Amino acid sequence: MYESKHIPKKMFKNKKIPHTYVIIFYIILTAAVLTWIIPGGHYVKEIVNENGTEKEQVVYETVKINGQEVLQPKFEYIENNAQTWQIFAALFNGFEKQAGIIVFILMVGGAFWIMNQSKAIDVGIFAFLHYTKRLEKIKFLKYIGVQNIIITLIMLMFSVFGAVFGMSEETIAFIVILVPLAISMGYDSITGVSMVFVAAGLGFAGAVLNPFTIGIAQGIAKLPLFSGIEYRIFSWIVINVIGIVFILRYANKVKKNPLKSLVYETDKYWRDKSGDESEVIEYYTPKRAWFVYAFILSGLILFSFDFSLVQFSDLSSLKNIKFTLTELSIGQSKIHARIVPVSTLLFALTGLFSLKKSVHFFILNLLAFTILFLIVGVMGYGWYIMEIASLFLAMGLLTGIAMKYNPNEITKHFLDGAKDIMSAAIVVGLAGGIVIILQEGKIIDTILHSMAEGMKGFGKTISIGIMYVIQTIINIIIPSGSAKAAITMPIMAPFSDYINISRQATVMAFQFGDGFTNMITPTSGVLIGVLGVAKIPYDKWVKWITPFMIILIIIGFLLLIPTVTMQLNGF
């Protein structure tokens, strides 16, 4: 369909671009050079005993700015620690620092490989595409574009997850599903990554109830938790409308001409894995699949009841048995619901129907409930990457058993998956070395302090803009939102009082500055992990997302202007 003569030319150009590993090593070298130029400094900390637990916290001091007393973290210049041979140690320490995400990637990759071998995802994608073709017969939907609606709904779902509970690391697990789906729909891997990772990033930046960013920042700024939510919701809507329109325009451009995709050649990996193999798949349900169904259902039934009041000698006292209530945290609000019992009933019904159809649909049903319990675990039980990785590992093992794989076959498939995704895990470890060098060189706090000092003497709009720029730059160095809030907000909040800017506006500047550049900074283990799993070279990603970043950063600044020029609720 398309002339192949264009491809060798592009491939020739690609040979001139350094490998992702090389790019990251160059950044590590640059960081090491900076440790020779920038003076060392640190915020003074002390060890305090809090409820019997020793905890490190920043020491505050009172300073006078134009006659006003302001409480700020105490900063001291110290001798810097110029880095030389330590760049090699930083590589080791980077792997150690990012060990959790690295293991997470390997476990999830291995688990999904087992599922991939079952062809269940192929069956699901094939059935999904057939269903969307039927929807195109509806004139209104055909005019809008069924696939446009699908992309929009998927992005809105992940954006809500990012806005409510700060979904970030969890997106890595969904890349294996969304990228093949995007390829099968005629798009590319960038579109697939955008549907989950970029969407969650838009929600993270326009956060409404994220406890890891807004919650911590407002707490430090001594603001009512999640106050100013009305304008945040408005900002979230604006950011998502712009983001989704940008992604849809790109996706449709690629669909019209696949050669316009920056990752056309590297997507060959996904195109080779996709196709119509599912048309010749034999649909059947082995006895082991029924055993897996009974095993899972039995476990869910046990978890659905609270036996804490039942005496082992009197198990007949059914009146003491209670359904388990789950407390879901949505921002500051707490919702008590019988999520586990309801989910158990749903699994009992959907599992039964899917098994009657085929083991492949049962495995898809298992995947759907894995995602459901991931959400419940994160919002109700404070799960993080260890629990999530364990959940997906269990899904992979149960998939293998349902497909009648023997233990050796399950192990082989798991190792094949871990091997396939190993490059992504390695890149995450290498990227961790960047922050290690800056920390060991003792210049991170100096950079932060110097930026804060440079804000003095400007008007409200320019000052809020400078705060935003500072938070954006710092996010490239320190991608952790909670850590950055703990470091920057004690400085920014009092300073905003001095220049007569609402502390709520300062939190918004932090929020936007913390969110957008997570999608481009090489120090983000999540971004590097996502790109590794999707097989997208970092340089290609930067080339694609840079215009989008510029648009988002400008929109962020425009959204900040009303916070200092208008009377907004909570500001």
C-alpha positions in Angstrom: 0.0 0.0 0.0 2.8 2.4 0.9 6.1 2.7 -0.9 8.8 0.8 0.8 11.5 3.1 -0.5 10.9 5.5 2.3 11.7 3.0 5.0 15.4 2.4 4.3 16.0 6.2 4.4 14.4 6.4 7.8 16.3 3.4 9.0 19.5 5.0 7.8 18.7 8.2 9.8 17.9 6.1 12.9 21.5 4.7 12.9 22.8 8.2 13.7 20.7 8.5 16.8 22.4 7.2 20.0 20.9 4.3 21.8 18.6 5.1 24.8 21.3 3.6 27.2 23.9 6.0 25.6 21.6 9.0 26.0 21.0 8.3 29.7 24.8 7.8 30.2 25.4 11.2 28.6 22.9 12.8 31.1 24.7 11.1 34.0 28.0 12.5 32.7 26.4 16.0 32.5 25.1 15.7 36.0 28.6 14.7 37.2 30.1 17.8 35.4 27.5 20.0 37.3 28.8 18.7 40.6 32.1 20.4 39.8 30.5 23.8 38.9 27.5 24.2 41.3 28.4 24.8 45.0 27.2 22.2 47.5 24.3 22.9 49.9 21.7 21.2 51.9 18.6 21.9 54.0 19.4 21.2 57.6 17.6 18.2 59.0 17.3 16.6 62.4 16.2 13.3 63.9 13.1 13.5 66.0 11.2 10.9 67.9 7.6 10.6 66.8 5.4 8.1 68.6 8.4 6.0 69.5 9.8 6.1 65.9 12.8 8.1 64.9 12.1 10.3 61.9 14.2 12.8 59.9 12.7 16.2 59.3 13.7 19.6 58.0 14.8 22.3 60.5 12.9 25.6 60.1 14.1 29.1 60.9 12.5 32.5 61.0 13.8 35.0 58.5 12.9 38.6 57.8 11.9 39.6 54.3 11.2 43.4 53.9 10.3 43.5 57.6 8.0 40.5 57.6 9.0 37.4 59.5 8.7 34.2 57.4 9.3 30.6 58.5 11.5 28.8 56.0 13.6 25.6 55.9 17.1 26.3 57.1 19.6 26.2 54.2 23.4 26.0 54.5 26.1 25.9 51.9 28.5 23.0 52.3 31.4 21.6 50.4 30.3 19.9 47.3 31.3 16.4 46.4 32.5 16.5 42.8 31.7 13.2 41.1 34.2 11.4 38.9 34.5 7.6 39.1 31.3 7.6 41.1 29.4 7.7 37.8 30.0 3.9 37.6 28.9 3.4 41.2 25.8 5.5 40.4 24.8 2.9 37.9 24.8 0.3 40.6 23.1 2.5 43.1 20.5 3.5 40.5 19.5 -0.1 40.1 19.3 -0.4 43.9 17.2 2.7 44.1 14.8 1.6 41.4 14.7 -2.1 42.5 11.0 -2.0 43.3 10.0 -0.8 39.8 12.5 -3.1 38.1 11.2 -6.2 39.9 7.6 -4.9 39.2 8.4 -4.7 35.5 9.9 -8.2 35.4 7.1 -9.8 37.3 4.3 -8.1 35.3 6.1 -8.9 32.0 6.5 -12.5 32.9 2.9 -12.8 34.0 1.5 -11.2 30.9 3.7 -13.4 28.7 2.0 -16.5 30.2 -1.3 -14.8 29.3 -0.1 -13.9 25.8 0.8 -17.6 25.1 -2.9 -18.5 25.9 -3.9 -16.2 22.9 -6.7 -14.8 25.2 -5.7 -11.2 24.6 -5.6 -11.9 20.8 -9.2 -13.3 21.1 -10.3 -10.3 23.1 -8.8 -7.8 20.6 -10.3 -9.7 17.7 -13.8 -9.8 19.3 -13.5 -6.1 20.3 -12.6 -5.0 16.7 -15.5 -7.0 15.3 -17.8 -5.3 17.9 -16.6 -1.8 16.9 -17.3 -2.6 13.2 -20.9 -3.4 14.1 -21.2 -0.1 15.9 -20.0 1.7 12.8 -23.3 0.8 11.1 -25.0 3.4 13.4 -24.8 6.6 11.3 -24.2 9.0 14.3 -21.4 6.9 15.7 -19.9 6.4 12.2 -19.9 10.2 11.7 -18.1 10.8 15.0 -15.9 7.8 14.6 -16.3 4.7 16.9 -12.6 4.4 17.4 -12.4 8.1 18.4 -15.0 7.4 21.1 -13.1 4.3 22.3 -9.8 6.2 22.6 -11.6 9.1 24.4 -13.3 6.8 26.9 -10.2 4.8 27.7 -8.2 8.0 28.2 -10.9 9.6 30.4 -10.9 6.4 32.6 -7.1 6.5 33.1 -7.1 10.3 33.6 -9.7 9.9 36.4 -7.4 7.3 38.0 -4.5 9.8 37.8 -6.6 12.6 39.2 -8.1 10.7 42.1 -5.4 8.4 43.4 -2.3 9.4 41.5 -2.0 6.4 39.1 1.5 6.2 37.9 3.6 3.0 38.3 0.4 1.0 37.7 0.3 2.2 34.0 3.3 0.0 33.1 1.1 -3.1 33.5 -1.5 -1.8 31.0 1.0 -1.1 28.2 1.1 -4.7 27.3 -2.7 -4.6 26.6 -3.2 -1.1 25.2 -0.3 -1.1 22.7 -1.4 -4.3 20.9 -4.9 -2.9 20.9 -3.8 0.3 19.3 -1.8 -1.5 16.7 -4.8 -3.8 15.9 -7.0 -0.7 15.4 -4.5 0.7 12.8 -2.6 3.1 15.1 0.9 2.9 16.5 2.6 2.2 19.9 2.7 5.9 20.7 -1.1 6.0 20.5 -1.3 3.0 22.8 1.0 4.6 25.3 -1.0 7.8 25.1 -4.2 6.0 25.9 -2.9 4.9 29.3 0.3 6.6 30.4 -0.3 10.0 28.9 -4.0 9.9 30.0 -2.9 9.1 33.6 -0.3 11.9 33.3 -3.0 14.4 32.3 -5.1 13.4 35.3 -2.0 13.5 37.5 -1.2 17.1 36.4 -4.8 18.2 36.7 -5.2 16.3 39.9 -8.5 16.7 41.8 -8.1 14.5 44.9 -4.6 13.0 44.5 -3.4 12.5 48.1 0.3 12.1 47.0 0.6 15.6 45.6 -2.3 17.9 46.5 -2.9 16.2 49.8 0.8 16.6 51.0 1.2 20.1 49.4 -2.0 21.5 51.0 -1.1 19.9 54.3 2.3 21.6 54.4 0.8 24.9 53.2 -1.8 24.5 56.1 -4.8 24.7 53.7 -8.0 22.7 54.2 -7.4 19.3 52.5 -8.6 19.3 48.9 -10.0 22.8 49.1 -10.3 24.7 45.8 -11.7 21.6 44.2 -14.1 23.5 41.9 -11.3 25.3 39.9 -9.3 22.1 39.9 -12.1 20.2 38.3 -12.3 23.0 35.7 -8.6 22.8 35.1 -8.8 19.0 34.8 -11.5 19.3 32.1 -9.5 21.9 30.1 -6.3 19.8 30.3 -8.0 16.6 29.2 -10.0 18.3 26.3 -6.7 19.6 24.9 -4.8 16.4 25.6 -7.4 14.1 24.0 -7.9 16.3 21.0 -4.1 16.3 20.4 -3.9 12.5 20.7 -6.9 11.9 18.4 -5.5 14.2 15.7 -2.2 12.3 15.9 -3.9 8.9 15.9 -6.0 9.7 12.9 -3.0 11.0 11.0 -1.2 7.7 11.6 -4.2 5.7 10.6 -4.4 7.5 7.3 -0.7 7.0 6.6 1.2 4.6 9.0 4.6 5.9 7.6 4.0 9.2 9.3 4.4 7.4 12.6 7.8 8.1 14.3 7.9 4.5 15.4 6.8 2.8 12.2 9.9 0.6 12.0 10.1 -0.3 15.7 6.4 -1.2 15.8 7.2 -4.1 13.5 7.6 -6.0 16.8 4.0 -5.4 17.7 2.7 -5.9 14.1 4.3 -9.3 13.9 2.7 -10.3 17.2 -0.7 -9.1 16.1 -2.8 -10.4 13.2 -5.7 -12.7 12.7 -4.2 -15.7 14.6 -7.3 -15.8 16.8 -9.5 -16.8 13.8 -7.9 -20.3 13.8 -7.8 -20.6 17.6 -9.6 -23.7 18.9 -12.2 -22.6 21.5 -12.4 -25.1 24.4 -12.6 -25.3 28.2 -10.4 -27.8 30.0 -11.3 -29.2 33.4 -8.4 -27.3 35.0 -10.1 -24.1 34.1 -13.1 -25.1 36.1 -10.8 -26.0 39.0 -9.2 -22.5 38.8 -12.7 -20.9 38.8 -13.7 -22.9 41.9 -10.4 -22.1 43.6 -10.7 -18.3 43.0 -14.3 -18.3 43.9 -13.7 -20.1 47.2 -11.0 -17.6 48.1 -13.2 -14.6 47.3 -16.1 -16.1 49.3 -13.8 -16.4 52.3 -12.6 -12.8 51.9 -16.2 -11.7 51.6 -17.0 -12.6 55.1 -15.7 -11.3 58.4 -15.2 -14.2 60.7 -13.6 -12.2 63.5 -16.5 -12.6 65.9 -17.0 -16.3 65.2 -15.8 -18.7 67.8 -14.2 -21.9 66.4 -16.3 -23.9 68.8 -19.5 -22.3 67.6 -19.3 -22.0 63.8 -23.1 -22.4 63.7 -23.5 -18.9 65.0 -24.3 -17.5 61.6 -25.6 -14.3 63.2 -22.0 -13.4 64.1 -20.9 -13.6 60.5 -20.7 -10.2 58.7 -20.0 -9.2 55.2 -16.7 -7.4 54.9 -16.8 -3.7 54.4 -14.1 -2.0 52.4 -13.2 1.7 53.1 -12.4 3.4 49.8 -10.4 6.6 50.1 -11.4 9.1 47.4 -9.5 12.2 48.3 -10.6 13.3 51.8 -13.9 11.3 51.5 -14.3 7.8 52.8 -16.8 5.5 51.2 -17.7 2.2 53.0 -19.0 -0.4 50.6 -19.2 -4.2 50.3 -16.9 -4.2 47.3 -15.5 -7.7 47.9 -18.8 -9.5 48.3 -20.3 -7.8 45.3 -17.2 -8.5 43.2 -17.4 -12.2 44.3 -21.0 -12.4 43.1 -20.0 -10.8 39.8 -17.1 -13.1 39.4 -19.3 -16.2 40.1 -21.7 -15.2 37.3 -19.2 -13.8 34.7 -16.8 -16.6 35.3 -19.5 -19.3 34.8 -20.7 -17.7 31.5 -17.1 -17.2 30.2 -16.1 -20.8 30.9 -19.1 -22.1 29.0 -17.9 -20.1 26.0 -14.2 -20.8 26.1 -11.2 -20.8 28.5 -9.9 -17.7 26.5 -12.9 -15.7 27.6 -12.5 -16.9 31.2 -8.9 -15.7 31.1 -10.1 -12.3 29.8 -12.6 -12.3 32.7 -9.7 -13.0 35.1 -7.8 -10.1 33.7 -10.8 -7.8 34.1 -11.2 -8.8 37.8 -7.4 -8.4 38.3 -7.8 -4.8 37.2 -10.9 -4.3 39.4 -9.0 -5.6 42.5 -6.0 -3.5 41.6 -8.3 -0.4 41.9 -9.9 -1.7 45.1 -6.5 -2.5 46.6 -5.0 0.9 45.8 -8.0 2.9 46.9 -9.1 0.7 49.8 -6.0 -1.0 51.2 -3.1 1.3 50.2 -1.5 -1.2 47.8 1.7 -0.2 46.0 3.9 -1.9 43.5 4.7 -5.0 45.6 1.0 -5.9 46.1 0.2 -5.1 42.5 3.0 -7.2 41.1 1.9 -10.1 43.3 -1.6 -9.7 42.0 -0.5 -9.9 38.4 1.8 -12.8 39.2 -1.1 -14.7 40.6 -3.1 -13.9 37.5 -0.3 -15.3 35.3 0.1 -18.5 37.3 -3.7 -19.1 37.4 -3.8 -18.5 33.6 -1.1 -21.1 33.0 -3.0 -23.6 35.2 -6.3 -22.9 33.4 -4.6 -23.5 30.0 -3.3 -26.9 31.3 0.4 -25.8 31.2 2.6 -27.9 33.4 4.9 -26.2 35.9 7.9 -26.3 33.5 5.9 -24.7 30.7 4.6 -21.9 33.1 8.2 -21.3 34.2 9.5 -21.1 30.7 6.8 -18.7 29.6 7.4 -16.5 32.6 11.2 -16.4 31.9 10.5 -15.6 28.3 8.4 -12.7 29.3 10.9 -11.4 31.8 13.7 -11.7 29.1 11.6 -9.9 26.6 11.0 -7.0 29.0 14.5 -7.0 30.5 15.7 -4.0 28.4 13.0 -1.9 30.0 14.1 -2.9 33.5 17.7 -2.1 32.7 16.8 1.4 31.4 14.9 2.1 34.6 18.0 1.2 36.7 20.3 3.4 34.5 18.0 6.4 34.8 18.1 6.1 38.6 21.8 6.9 38.4 21.0 10.5 37.3 19.4 11.4 40.6 22.1 9.5 42.5 24.8 11.6 41.0 23.0 14.9 41.9 22.3 13.7 45.4 25.9 12.4 46.0 27.3 15.6 44.6 25.2 17.5 47.1 23.8 20.0 44.6 20.1 19.2 44.4 19.2 21.4 47.4 21.5 24.2 46.1 19.6 24.2 42.8 16.3 24.4 44.6 17.4 27.1 47.0 18.8 29.2 44.2 15.6 29.0 42.1 13.5 30.0 45.1 15.8 33.0 45.9 15.5 34.2 42.3 11.8 34.7 42.6 11.9 37.8 44.8 10.8 41.3 43.4 8.2 40.4 40.8 4.5 41.0 40.4 1.8 38.4 41.1 1.4 37.0 37.6 5.1 36.8 36.9 5.8 35.4 40.4 3.3 32.6 40.0 4.8 31.9 36.6 8.3 31.7 38.1 7.0 29.4 40.8 5.6 27.2 38.0 8.8 27.3 36.0 10.8 26.4 39.1 8.6 23.4 40.0 8.7 22.3 36.4 12.5 22.4 36.3 12.8 20.7 39.7 10.5 17.9 38.5 13.1 17.0 35.9 15.6 16.4 38.7 13.2 15.1 41.4 10.2 13.3 39.7 8.7 12.2 43.0 5.7 14.4 43.7 5.5 13.7 47.4 9.3 14.3 47.9 9.1 17.5 45.9 6.1 18.8 47.9 8.0 18.1 51.2 11.0 20.1 50.0 9.5 23.0 48.0 6.2 23.8 49.7 7.8 24.9 53.0 9.6 27.6 51.0 7.0 28.5 48.4 4.0 28.7 50.8 5.4 31.4 53.2 7.0 33.2 50.3 3.5 33.4 48.6 2.3 35.2 51.7 5.0 37.8 51.4 4.2 38.6 47.7 0.4 38.5 48.5 -0.3 35.4 46.5 -2.8 32.8 47.7 -1.2 29.6 49.0 -3.8 27.7 47.0 -2.3 29.3 43.8 1.1 28.2 45.0 -0.2 24.6 45.4 -1.6 24.8 41.9 1.8 25.9 40.5 3.3 22.9 42.3 0.6 20.6 40.9 1.1 21.6 37.3 4.9 21.8 37.6 4.9 18.4 39.1 2.6 16.8 36.6 3.4 17.6 33.0 7.1 16.9 32.7 6.6 13.5 34.2 5.8 12.5 30.6 9.3 13.6 29.3 11.9 13.6 32.1 14.5 10.8 31.8 14.7 10.6 35.6 11.2 9.2 35.8 11.5 5.4 36.3 7.8 5.1 35.3 8.3 6.8 31.9 11.4 4.8 31.1 9.7 1.6 32.1 6.6 2.4 29.9 8.8 3.2 26.9 10.8 0.1 27.4 7.7 -2.2 27.6 6.3 -0.4 24.5 9.6 -0.7 22.6 9.6 3.0 21.9 13.1 4.6 21.8 13.5 7.5 24.2 14.7 9.9 21.5 11.6 9.1 19.3 9.3 9.8 22.3 11.0 13.1 23.0 10.6 14.2 19.4 6.9 13.3 19.5 6.0 14.7 22.9 8.0 17.9 23.0 5.4 20.0 21.0 2.7 18.5 23.2 4.7 19.4 26.3 5.1 23.0 25.1 1.3 23.2 24.6 0.5 21.8 28.1 3.1 24.0 29.9 1.5 27.1 28.2 -2.0 25.9 29.1 -0.8 25.4 32.7 0.5 28.9 32.9 -2.8 30.3 31.5 -4.8 28.3 34.0 -2.6 29.8 36.8 -3.4 33.4 35.9 -7.0 33.4 37.2 -5.7 32.1 40.6 -3.9 35.4 41.2 -6.3 37.7 39.2 -9.7 36.4 40.1 -11.7 35.6 43.3 -12.0 31.8 43.2 -13.6 29.6 45.8 -10.9 28.3 48.1 -8.2 30.7 46.8 
